[in-house]
Amino acid sequence: MNRNESLIAARIYFLERELERMSTVADDAEEELRAKPTDAATVRRLEALYALADETWERIQALRARLSGGPSVIYFNPRLAGPDAKAWRRALV
């Protein structure tokens, strides 16, 4: 994987994590909406979350398409994404 592909992979990883966070927030908002079905603010918040999630998913797919010649699946090693690994990489700079 060259430097450009590494940057694309990092962007995909970041966007996938954000998509996971949006999912958690959307789940909470859906629970609120079930409790108060007429709450317009919750409806608007859910609509905005869904729109943002759609845009994020489209960006992920576009970035995966830009990866040259390799599979669209990226291996994720959680050990390298942990706080200790991040602190170690920051210490290198």
C-alpha positions, 0 to 999 in steps of 0.5 A: 500500500502506497502513501496515498492509499494509506491516507485513503485507508485512514480516512475510511477508518475515521469515517467508519468510526464516525458512522458508528457514533452516529448510529449510537446517537440515532438509536438514542434519538429513536428511543426518545421518539418512541417515548414522545412521538410528537416531539418535532425537535427529535424528528428533525434531529433524526432526519439530520442524523440519517442525512449525515449518515447517508452522506458519510456512507457515500463518502466511504464508498467513494474512497473505497473505489479510489483504492487502486487494485486492492480489495475494498475491505481494509484490515483493521487491527484494534491494537494499533488504534488503541490509546497506547498505540496512538500515544506512542505514534504521537511521541515519535513526532 
